[in-house]
Amino acid sequence: MELYDVMRTTFAARDFTDDELPDDTLYRILDNARFAPSGGNRQGGRVIVVKNPETKQALGHLCLPALRVYGVQRRSGESPWQSVHPTNVDVETAWNDESIRAVIPMFEDLSQIPTVLVIAVDLEVIASMDKNLDRVGIISGGSIYPMAWNILLGARNEGFGGTLTTLLAANEPKAQELLGLEPNVAVAALLTIGKPKKQLTKLTRKKVEDFTTVDRADGPAFTG
C-alpha cells in the first residue's frame, strides 16, 4: 500500500476473524518496525510474542481492573485515568468489583485473539528527560511507541489490523512476573493483531488547523 493510505486507514481494530497472522508475516513486520527511532539509538525496546492461550487470557484479565475503573470514570463524565484533576470515583472499589462488565469485551478472553504482543522498554537505557518534573512522565515513551506504531502500520500494510492498549501497565508488577520481565523493564503496551472483520477506510480526526498553531500555543492556526 502507499504510505499515506496506510497512515489514513490504520484504525483501532478489536474485532477479528479467525485468520492467523503467519509467523513469517509477523517477522517481516517486526523486521521493518525495528527501524523506528529511539533516544540515542539505544534501542531499549522488547517485544514478546505471546502464543500460549493461557498467557494471553491471563494478560487480558490483568487489563480488566484498569478497564473497570475506565468505564466507571467515563460513565461519571470524567476523562478516564487522567492525571491532572482528582477523580470523584472510588478507584479501589471499581478496580476490585468483578461484577462491572468490561467496556471492551475483547479483554475478557484474549486467548481468542490471533496475535498478542507485549511491548516493553528497558528504563536503564533511555533518557527520561522529564523525570524531575512535577507531573506524570511521558518522555520515556518516545523511545518505544514509534516502534509500536510501526508494528501496527506494518500490520495494516500486510492486510491485517490491530490496536494498542496501555491498560496492562496499570498492573505492571503482575505482568512483569507473568512474562519474566526484570523490574527495570517497563510495560509500554499490549498489541492485539488479526484480520479485522471490517476494514475502516474513512476515519474521523481533527483537522490540522484544529491542533496546530504558529509560534505560540495561542498563535494563529497553521494552514496549508
C-alpha positions as CSV (number, residue, x, y, z in Angstrom):
1,M,0.0,0.0,0.0
2,E,1.0,3.6,-0.5
3,L,2.4,5.1,2.8
4,Y,-0.2,7.8,3.2
5,D,-3.0,5.3,2.6
6,V,-1.7,3.1,5.4
7,M,-1.5,6.1,7.7
8,R,-5.0,7.2,6.9
9,T,-6.6,3.7,7.3
10,T,-4.8,2.2,10.3
11,F,-7.6,2.2,13.0
12,A,-8.1,0.6,16.4
13,A,-9.3,-2.9,15.3
14,R,-10.7,-5.1,18.0
15,D,-13.0,-7.5,16.2
16,F,-11.1,-10.1,14.2
17,T,-11.8,-13.1,12.0
18,D,-10.2,-16.5,12.8
19,D,-7.4,-15.9,10.3
20,E,-4.0,-16.4,11.8
21,L,-1.1,-13.9,11.3
22,P,1.6,-16.2,9.9
23,D,5.0,-16.1,11.7
24,D,6.8,-15.1,8.5
25,T,4.5,-12.2,8.1
26,L,4.9,-11.1,11.7
27,Y,8.7,-11.4,11.3
28,R,8.6,-9.2,8.3
29,I,6.5,-6.6,10.2
30,L,8.9,-6.6,13.1
31,D,11.9,-6.6,10.8
32,N,10.7,-3.3,9.4
33,A,9.3,-1.9,12.6
34,R,12.7,-2.1,14.3
35,F,13.9,0.8,12.2
36,A,11.9,3.2,14.4
37,P,14.0,5.8,16.2
38,S,14.8,5.6,19.9
39,G,16.6,8.0,22.2
40,G,20.3,7.9,21.5
41,N,19.6,4.9,19.2
42,R,19.9,2.8,22.4
43,Q,17.1,0.5,21.2
44,G,15.8,-0.5,24.6
45,G,12.6,-2.0,23.2
46,R,11.5,-5.5,23.9
47,V,8.7,-7.4,22.1
48,I,7.2,-10.6,23.5
49,V,5.1,-12.6,21.0
50,V,2.6,-14.3,23.2
51,K,1.5,-17.7,21.7
52,N,0.3,-19.6,24.8
53,P,-3.5,-19.2,25.1
54,E,-3.4,-19.3,28.9
55,T,-0.9,-16.5,29.0
56,K,-3.0,-14.5,26.5
57,Q,-6.0,-14.9,28.8
58,A,-4.1,-14.0,31.9
59,L,-2.8,-10.8,30.2
60,G,-6.4,-9.9,29.3
61,H,-7.5,-10.4,32.9
62,L,-4.7,-8.2,34.1
63,C,-6.2,-5.4,32.0
64,L,-9.7,-5.8,33.4
65,P,-9.3,-3.9,36.7
66,A,-8.0,-0.8,34.9
67,L,-10.7,-1.2,32.3
68,R,-13.4,-1.3,35.1
69,V,-12.0,2.0,36.5
70,Y,-12.0,3.4,33.0
71,G,-15.7,2.5,32.5
72,V,-16.9,3.9,35.8
73,Q,-15.0,7.2,35.3
74,R,-16.3,7.6,31.8
75,R,-19.9,7.0,33.0
76,S,-19.3,9.6,35.7
77,G,-18.4,12.2,33.0
78,E,-14.7,12.1,33.7
79,S,-11.8,11.7,31.3
80,P,-10.6,8.2,32.4
81,W,-7.2,7.9,34.1
82,Q,-6.2,11.5,33.5
83,S,-3.5,12.7,35.9
84,V,-4.4,16.4,36.3
85,H,-7.6,16.5,38.4
86,P,-8.5,14.2,41.3
87,T,-11.2,11.7,40.4
88,N,-14.5,11.5,42.2
89,V,-14.7,7.8,41.6
90,D,-13.8,5.2,44.3
91,V,-11.0,3.7,42.3
92,E,-10.2,0.9,44.7
93,T,-13.8,-0.3,44.7
94,A,-14.1,-0.1,40.9
95,W,-10.8,-1.9,40.5
96,N,-11.9,-4.9,42.5
97,D,-15.6,-5.1,41.5
98,E,-15.7,-8.1,39.2
99,S,-19.4,-7.5,38.6
100,I,-18.5,-4.5,36.4
101,R,-18.5,-5.6,32.8
102,A,-15.6,-4.6,30.6
103,V,-16.4,-1.8,28.2
104,I,-14.1,-3.6,25.7
105,P,-15.2,-7.3,25.9
106,M,-12.1,-8.4,24.0
107,F,-10.1,-8.4,27.2
108,E,-12.3,-10.9,28.9
109,D,-10.7,-13.7,26.8
110,L,-7.6,-12.6,24.8
111,S,-6.9,-16.3,24.0
112,Q,-9.3,-15.8,21.0
113,I,-7.1,-13.1,19.6
114,P,-4.8,-14.3,16.7
115,T,-1.7,-12.4,17.7
116,V,-0.9,-10.7,21.1
117,L,2.3,-8.8,21.5
118,V,3.6,-7.1,24.7
119,I,5.8,-4.1,24.1
120,A,8.3,-3.3,26.8
121,V,11.2,-0.9,27.3
122,D,14.4,-1.1,29.4
123,L,14.4,2.1,31.5
124,E,18.2,1.7,32.1
125,V,19.0,2.7,28.6
126,I,16.6,5.5,27.8
127,A,16.8,9.2,28.7
128,S,13.7,10.3,30.8
129,M,14.2,14.0,30.4
130,D,11.0,14.8,32.4
131,K,11.8,12.6,35.4
132,N,12.3,15.6,37.7
133,L,9.1,17.5,36.7
134,D,6.1,17.6,39.0
135,R,3.9,15.6,36.7
136,V,3.5,12.2,35.2
137,G,6.4,11.3,33.0
138,I,5.7,10.8,29.3
139,I,9.1,11.3,27.6
140,S,10.3,7.8,28.1
141,G,7.5,6.7,25.7
142,G,9.3,8.5,22.8
143,S,11.9,5.6,22.8
144,I,9.3,2.8,22.4
145,Y,6.0,4.0,20.9
146,P,7.4,4.8,17.5
147,M,8.2,1.1,17.1
148,A,4.9,0.0,18.5
149,W,3.1,2.2,15.9
150,N,5.4,0.9,13.2
151,I,4.1,-2.6,14.0
152,L,0.5,-1.5,13.6
153,L,1.3,0.3,10.3
154,G,3.1,-2.8,9.1
155,A,0.2,-5.0,10.0
156,R,-2.1,-2.7,8.0
157,N,0.2,-2.9,5.1
158,E,0.0,-6.7,5.2
159,G,-3.8,-6.7,5.2
160,F,-4.2,-7.1,9.0
161,G,-5.0,-4.7,11.8
162,G,-4.9,-4.2,15.5
163,T,-4.9,-1.9,18.4
164,L,-2.6,-0.6,21.1
165,T,-3.6,-0.5,24.7
166,T,-1.7,0.7,27.8
167,L,-4.2,-0.9,30.3
168,L,-1.7,-3.6,31.1
169,A,0.8,-1.0,32.6
170,A,-1.6,-0.3,35.5
171,N,-0.9,-3.9,36.6
172,E,2.7,-3.9,35.7
173,P,4.3,-5.9,38.6
174,K,2.0,-8.8,37.9
175,A,2.6,-8.5,34.1
176,Q,6.4,-8.5,34.7
177,E,6.1,-11.6,36.8
178,L,3.9,-13.4,34.3
179,L,6.3,-12.6,31.4
180,G,9.6,-12.9,33.2
181,L,10.5,-9.2,32.8
182,E,13.1,-7.5,35.0
183,P,11.9,-4.7,37.4
184,N,13.7,-2.1,35.3
185,V,11.8,-3.2,32.1
186,A,8.6,-1.2,31.9
187,V,5.4,-2.5,30.2
188,A,4.6,0.1,27.5
189,A,1.8,-1.5,25.5
190,L,-0.1,-4.6,24.6
191,L,-0.9,-5.0,20.9
192,T,-3.7,-7.2,19.6
193,I,-3.4,-8.0,15.9
194,G,-5.5,-10.0,13.5
195,K,-7.6,-9.8,10.3
196,P,-10.3,-7.2,11.0
197,K,-13.9,-8.3,10.3
198,K,-14.5,-4.9,8.8
199,Q,-11.7,-2.6,7.5
200,L,-12.5,1.0,8.0
201,T,-11.2,3.4,5.4
202,K,-12.7,6.7,6.4
203,L,-11.5,7.7,9.8
204,T,-12.7,10.8,11.6
205,R,-9.9,13.0,13.0
206,K,-9.5,16.7,13.8
207,K,-8.3,19.0,11.0
208,V,-4.7,20.2,11.1
209,E,-5.9,23.7,11.8
210,D,-7.7,22.5,14.9
211,F,-4.5,21.4,16.7
212,T,-1.6,23.3,15.0
213,T,-0.6,26.9,15.7
214,V,2.3,29.1,14.6
215,D,5.0,30.4,17.0
216,R,2.9,30.1,20.2
217,A,0.1,27.9,21.7
218,D,-2.2,30.9,21.3
219,G,-0.9,31.8,17.9
220,P,-2.8,31.7,14.6
221,A,-3.8,28.3,13.2
222,F,-1.3,26.8,10.8
223,T,-2.8,26.4,7.3
224,G,-1.5,24.9,4.1
